[in-house]
Structure formats: C-alpha cells, structure tokens
C-alpha cells in the first residue's frame, strides 16, 4: 500500500496548537458534552447514498457508516466489518460483519442490508459504486454476518472502496421496494453511526444526539453534536472567536481569515483528514456545445488562466496548482506534458485559429462562500482578457446540483474527491459510461473517448502497480491533450478548532468520519 503526504507540505504542520497558552491533553477521554461546529453551506440533503456534496458528507458521516474506515496511509480499518480475508489470487473478498449492530431506529443490521445497499440501492444512485460493481462477478451472503465478493479479475482499488463516502450502508427495511429518490426517510436519515438526527431546523442548525445503541462500547464520548448554519463568512469567524462554535471544519471559513484566527490563544489547526478525498478542483467545460466542443478552445481556456496567482491570492497559498486529472497525493500520479502555463498570447492565437466569434458564455460558481465567488471573478477576468466574455450565474447548492446534473451550463466550477485511487475517484469524470444526466458527480462535461475508456478499464485491473502506473501515465498524457475540463488546484482545507477538543480527526476521511472518537477536555 502507498503512503500519502500532507496536502500542502511545509505550510502548516499537520496538527499545531497555536497561541500563548499551552493546552495539556488528558489521557482519559471525558464523557459527555456538546460539540458545536459550523457547516458551510447548509447541506441539500443528509441521504449520502444519493447526495454526496461535501457538507452532506461532513454531517451524515456521523449517521451512516461503511464496512471499513481508512487511516492516513489509506490502510483499511474495521468499521461495520470487523474482519476480512482476501484470497491468494485477489479475486475473492470475504467480509465478516459485526454482530449485534442496530440501526438508530432499533432494527438489527445484517448482511441483508449490505446486499441491498450494494446490489440495488447504490448501483442505482451512486456512480462511484456503480463503477466498482462493474468489476464484481458475484456478491453472495452465506449467512447473516458474512458477505463474499467474487471479482471478474484482480481489482487493485477494491479494498479502498468501502468508505462511507463511497458506499454508506442503507437500511433495507426502510428502502426496499420504494422510489429511492422520494423515500421520506431521506429527510430523517437512519444509519448505524455514533449519532442520530434529533432536529434539523433549516437555515439554523442540524442537531445530532448520541446513538444509545451504538455498537462500539463506550462510544461516542459526546452527548450531542450541533452543526450551525451561518451563511455570512464574517459571522462564522466571529462565532469561532466567541466560541459559539468550537470547530471550523475545512472550507467553512474564508481563506483570508485562517491566518488571523490561527494566531489566537488556544486555537489548533490541522490539515489532516483529507488523505482519502484528496479534492481536485476544475472547471467543467460543456463538451457538447460550441465553442467548448473544440479542443483548441479548451486549450485556450487553460492558457488563459493564471492559476499560480489564483492559488496565491484567492487561496492564500493553501493547496497546490493542479498539473492534470490526478492529484499528487494519491497513487499513480504523473506530471506529464503538455502542461499549460499562464500564456494569454497563446490563448489568443488558439482562439483566432478556430475563428471564435466572442460568443458570451455562462459561468456557474460553486455556492460555497466568498472564496469561490472571488475565484469566479478572477476566472471571468482572465477569460475576458483573451476575448472570452463570461456572465456569472450564481445559485444556491440545490440550484448548482440541478444545473450541473441537467447539463445546463457552459463553464462550471466543481471539485471532486479522488477517493484514494484513480479507479474510484478519477475515472468517473472521464469515461463514457458515466455520462448520466441527473447526476452532478460524474462525467458532467460529456467527454467521450473510447481509447480513454479502454485504458481506464485496463488500468483498474492490471496485475501490478507498475502496469497500472504505465497505463495511468498514458491516460494522463491523453487527457492533457484533450483538456475535457480545465484543471485548477489540488485543494487544501485547514480546520481550526479549540485545543480542548481532542481526537477530532482519526481517519483519512476527517471530521465526517471521526466524531465517534472525539471528546472535550473540561
């Protein structure tokens, strides 16, 4: 297995306590208490089998669970599966489920729920899981506590596909035989996690309380977790300064506020918890319509973007300028040519070559705060400077989901999680089978290249890492030529928190997968 590096080396320590006062850790967790966090923006839904926006995953990761968790090196750890075996030929995976686990409504969890989730629910709702199941020959349940996958061929990333972000376990007794998208339990989620939903007051807060039947003895330590919805960026910073909230998860405060807040007494900062997701931001370029259907126009967009300036000014130096479709923090990354340095002259030459007529284009920002709005303004200025007029169309999260899912845009901001392996988090944005109208987390740009489809298929099941690397290098080279999207930045989202909060992040999926361990020092 590979090891991962910090999302931004050297800029911040992975976990720093800052300020004049030294905070001494207590060895024994304190039981009870309430943890107040910010969630920004408000999630459109907590049914993460259907909606996988970052804010949804942040909150609902305490409600739903996967079969496995992952450490910072992406090594698997037990969760709903307490143990597992892999056959010598890497074709059979046997998972032994925990006994005595209950959903938060009191109903027992069993292999029936796993079978339903993997063969019916997620194959319909989740493009990430649908891609995984393409490599499965059979899935069987010999008893209530065992599930056995038999693969069509060895599939290297398979063991990393059981995070709650990719395959959350859904209660079969509430969803079997229903319209998944319209099921009323989408508004009152039921999972096996350490917390359950008490109340969601739209526009104000989401209140989770301790699941009294949680399977992990002595967990969670906290009695309650409250996610505050605070639309105004300045107010979010103030809420942390006054300790109305004790945690600002990554991305919940504007980048320009982080250095100031981090200097306050008793404040800790960490970039940990993004190792699995390794988020990569880019601009979807709608390949279906002119002029985005012309590769030279898409290349011109890349040359027009001053990405180093964006990283320095808009993101305050956090993160790293992207060099292509795979982040440098997951396996099989390679920096290949062509690279697209900031070159407005080259952009203008390409636009002149294709006879671009100056048609105005619609730019859809991500509705995740002022940082993203500023980023959209910089992109607009960069494109206007080479003769591409852009109109910014702002919307809320639900509107962004709707427009991108229905392909109603010209250029749109997004970022997608890499999910620990290109086969899990990268392929879905470029292969033809993932051009699925109605889903904003797949091949939304509409790029289709049979060669790329075949290479992604071969890379996923190649026998050795060396063979996989060779194929992924070819994939990255071809995509760099085709520019189906305009890659922007490998994102880093530092979290700020009161140093009295302990064990806030204990997995590679960060706060969303760790609050069962968290506790507050008295």
N, C-alpha and C positions, 0 to 999 in steps of 0.2 A: 504494500500500500504506500501511497505517496504521503509526504508531509506538506503542509501548506505554510505559507509565510503570512505575515501581517498584511492587511490590505494597504496600508501605507507605511512602509518601513522607515523607521527613524523619526518620523514626525511626532508621533505620540508613543509613549510606552503603552504596552498592551493593557496595563492596569496601573494607574497612578493615583495616589492620594495627593491632592494639591492643597496648598494653604498653610497657614501658620500653625494650626493645631494638629498634633499627631493623634490619629484615631487608632486605638488599640483593639484588635479583634478579640472577641470572646471565643473560646474553644468550643463551647457547647451552644448549639442554636437556642435562641429564645423562642418559646412558643407563643402564638397569638399575635395580635396586632393587625393593623390595616396598612396596606401599601398603596399609595396614591401615585399614579403615573399620568402622563399625557399620551393621548393617541391622536395623531395628526396625519391626514384628515380623519373625519369620522368614517368608519367602515361602511360600505354599502350593504354588507351582509356579514354574518358570522358563520354561514354554511360554507366552510372552506373546501368541501368536496366539489363545490360549484364556483365559488368566487375566491380567487387566490391573490387579491390585492395585498400589498404589504401590510396595511393597517388591519385587514381582516385576519391575516396570519398572526400578527402580533397578539391580538386579543384571544382568538379562538384556539391558539396553541395550548392554552391552559384548560380548554374544554375537551378538545379532541386529542387523540394520540395515534401514533403509527406503531407498527410492530417493533421498530428499532429507533434508537437515538444515535447520535454520532458525536465523537469527541473532536477536538480542534484539528486533529490529524485525519479526520474523516474515517476513523476506525469505528465500526458498529458497536453499539452497546445495547443491552436488553431494555425493552420497554414492555409492550404487550406480549411480545415473545420473550420468554425467559431464557431460551437457548435455541440453538440451531446447528444443523450439520450440512456440510456441502460434500457431495460425492467426489471421489477421486478424479472423475472425468469432468467435473464442474458443470454437470448437466442436471443434477437433482439437488434441490434445496428443501430441507425439512425443518419447519419451524414448530417448536413446542410452545404452546400458548400458556399464559399464566392461568391457574385455576382460581376460582373464587372472585374473579373480577366482575364488577357490576357497572352498568351504565348509571348515569346520575338520576334516572327515573326508577332505579331499583331493579330493573330487569337484568338477568345474567348475560354476560358476554361469552361467546363461544366461537368455534370455528365457523358456524353458520354465518355470523356477522362478517367474518373475514372473506368467506366465499362470496357472499352477496356483494360486499364492497368491491372486491377485485374483479369479479366476472360480470357484474351487472351495473352497479352504480357508477364507478369511476370510469369504466370503459365508455359510458355514455356522456359523462360530464367533464372529464378531465383529459386534455390532450397529452399531458405528460405521462399519465398512467396508460393511456391508450398505446403510446409508443412502447412502453415497457412490455405490455401484453402481446405485442406483435412477436416477441421472442419466446413466448411460452407455448409449449406444445399441449400440456395438460396441467390443470390445477385440481387436486383432489383433497378430500378431508376424510382420512380413515377413521377418525373419532372426533369427539367434541373439542379436543385440545391439541389437534395436530393438523397442519396443512402442508401439502407437498407439491412443490412446483417442479415440473419436468420441462426443461428448456429444449428448444429446437437445435440449439448449438450453444457452446460456451458464450456467455454474455458478461464481459468484464464488469460493467457498471451495475449489474443486477443487485448486488448486496447493498448498494448505496441508494436504492430506490424506495426504501421503506420509512423515510422521514414523514412526519405528519404533514409537511408541506407538499409532498408528492402523493401520499396515499393514506390520508386520515381514515380511521375505521368508523364506518357509519352503522347505526343500529338498524338491523334488518327488520325488526318488529315494527318500526315506525315508517319505513320507506318501501318495503316490498309491495308491489302492485299499485304504486302511486305514480303520479306525474311528479318526478323529482324536482323540477323547477318550481312547481306550485305547491309543494308539500308545506302545510302550515308549520311544521317543525323547523323549517328554515329560519323562522323568526324566534324560535325558542329552542336553540340547539341542545341536543342531548349527546353526551360523549362519556368516555371513561376517564377523563383527565382529572387533575387535582382540584379543579374548581368547576362550579356550575353557575349558570346565569341566574341572578336574582332579579335584576331590573335593568332595562335599557331605556333611559329617558332620552329620546332623540334630541340631538343638539346640545346635550348637557353632560351625560356620563353613561358609562356602562359599568354596572356593579356585579362583580363575581364574588361568590362566597365559597368557603371550603366545602368540598365534597366529603361528607361524613363517611361514605362507603369507599373512599379511595383505597386501592389495593396495596399501596406502599405504606407499610406500617410506620406510624409516626409522621407521615407527610400528608398534606403540606404543613409547614410550620405556621404560615399566615392564616388568619381567620377570613380575611377579606382583601380583595384587590379591586381598586376603583380606577377606571380609565376615564380621565377628564377630557371632554371635547372643548377645546379652546381655540376658536378659529383665528384669533388675532395673534400674530407672531410675538409682538411685544408683550402681550398679556401672558403668553406661555412662559416667556423668560421671567416675567415678574412672579408668576405662580411658583416657579422653582426658587427664585431668590427668597421668597417669603415662606417657603416650604409648604405651601398649599399642596404641592406635589413634591415627592422626593426623588422622582426619576423622570428624566427626559430621554426616552428611547432614541436611538439613532434616527435622524431625519425629522424629529419633532420640534426642533428649534432651528432658526436660520443659522447658516454657517458663520455669518459675521458676528453672531452673539456668543459662539462657543469659546473663543479665547478669553473674553471678559468673564463669563460665568465660571470657567475652569479655574480662574485665579482666586475665586472666593474661598474663604476658610471652610474646611470640612467637605470640600467637593472632590469627588473622584471622577475620573474619565477613563473610558475603555473603548477600544476598537474591536474587542473580541466579540465573537458570536456571529460573524459574517462569513466564516470559512466555508460553510456548505453553500450558502446562497451566492457568494461572490457576484454581486449585482453588476450588470453591464448596461450602461445607458446608450441609447442610439435614437436616431430619427427614422421612423418608418417612412419610406418613400413609396407611395402607392404605385407599384409597378404596372398596374392595369391601365392607367390613363396617361395621356401625354401631358407634359413632357417627361414625366417620371419613368415612362416605359423605355426611354432611350438611355443606354448605359453611359454614354458620354455626358448626358445631363447629370446623371447621378454622380459621376466622377467630378464634374464641375462643382457640385454641391460640396463634396469632400474638400476640394482645394479651396473653396470659398470660406470654410470655417476656420477661425482662429482658435483652435481647441486648446493650445497651451495657455492662451490668455483667459479662456473660459475657466480652465482648471485653477488658475492663479487668482482670478478676480471673483468669479461667481462662486467658486467652491473653497475659497480661502486656502488654497494649497492642498486640500484634502483629496484623496483619490489619486488617480493616475490617468493620463491621456491614453485612450484605447488605441491599440495597434491593429485591431481586427476583430473577428467574431468570437474569439475565445479569450477569456481573461487570463492574465499571467499567474493567477492564484490557483488554478485547477490543472489537472493533468493534461498533457498533450498540447499545451500552448506552444506556438512557434511564431516568432516575428518574421514575417515573410514580405517580399515585395509583390506588387508595388505598395509603397507607403505614400500617404497623402499629406505632405507638409503644407502649411498655410501658403498658398500661392494664388492670389487673386488674378494675376495676369494669366496664368494657365487656365483658371476657371473661365475667364472671359473668352479666351481663344477657343475653348471647347464649345461654349455657348454659341459663338459666331459660326463655328464649323457646322453645327447642326441646324443653324437657322432659327434659333429660339426667338420667338416673337414678343417676349416680355409679358406673356400671359400671367396675370396675378394668381397666386396660389394661397390656399388656406393652410395655416399652421395651427395645430392643436397642441397647446402646452399640457403638461401634467398638472392637475389641480392640487398640488401638494405643498403650496405655500409660496412665499415671496421669492425664495431662491429659484424656483422653477419658472416663475414669471420673468424674473430678471434674465434667466438663461434664454427664454424665448425671445426677449427683446434683443439680446446680443446676436442670436441666430438671425433674426429679422434684419438687423443692421448689416451683418456680414453678407447676407444674400442680396440685400438691396445694393450693396457696394459693387457687386459684379453684374447687376442688372436683372436680378430676380426679385420682383415685388412680392411681398408677403403680407397677408392680413391675418392677424392673430384672432382666433376664435376661442375664447375662454369658456369653460364649462365646469360643472362640479364633477365629482368622482363618477356618479351614476351616468352622467351625460358623456363623460370621456369613455366609459365602458361601452355605452351604446354606440357612439360614433365610430370607435375603432372596430368594434365587433361587426358592425354593418358596413365597414369599409367606406364610411362617409367622411373622407378627409383627403388632403393632398400630401401633407407632411405632418407627422405626429410624433411628439416625444413619448418615449417609453423607457422602462428598464426591465430586464428580465433576469431572473435568477438562473445561475448556471447549474445548480443542484449537484455539485461535486464531480460531474463528468460530462463531457460534450454530448454523449449519447442521451443523457437525461435532460439537460438544460439548454443545449445549443441547437441540436438537430431540429427540434420542433419549430424553430423560427425560419428554417430554410427548406425543409423537404416538402414535396408537393402534396403528400397525403395529409399534411397539417394545414392546408388551405381550407378552413372550415368556417363558413360565415356564421356569426353568432358567438364566437369565442375570441376575446381580446388578448389571449395569452399564447397564441400560436403563430402561424405564418400569416400575419395580418397584411404584410406588404404584397403578398401574392406572387412572390418569386418562385419560378419553377424551372429546374434544370435536371433532366434525367441523369446526367453524369454525377451531379451532387447527390441526388437521391441514392444512387447505387453506392457511391463511396461512403456515405453515412451508414448505409446498411452493412457494408463490409467492415468498416471501422468498429462498429459496435460489437461484432462477433469475432474479430481477428484473434488468433490464438495467443499472441504475445504482445506485450506492451510496445515492443519495437515495431511490430507490424501495424499496430494501432497508430503509433506516432507517425509513421510514414504516410499512412492514409490521411490522418488529420492535417498533416503539413500540406498535402495536395489539396485538401478541402479548403484550407485557409488561403492558399495561393489563388485558387479559382474564385473564391468569394471576394478576395481583394480586387480581382479583375472586374467582376460583375457588379460590385457595390450594390447589392439589393437593398441595403439600408446604409445610413450614414452613422458610423460608429463614433461615439463621443468620448465616454470616460468610464473607467473602472471606478465605481463609486465606493466611497468610504463614509460611513455614518457613525461618528463617535457618539456614544451615550454618556450622559452626565448624570450623576446620582449622589445622594447624600452618603457619605462614607459609613454611616451607621447601618446601611443596607448591605447585607452580606450574601454571598453566593447568588448574586443576581444573574450571572451568566455561567452556566455549567455545561453547555453543549455548543456544537458548531452552528446551531440554529438560534442562538442568542436568547434574548428575554422571552420570546414567544414560546420557547420550549424548556424553560428553566425555573419558572416561578414555584414549582413544587418543592424546590430546594431552598428558596430564598427565605431570609429571616431578618428581623430588625433588632439591632442592639439597643438595649434600654439605657 
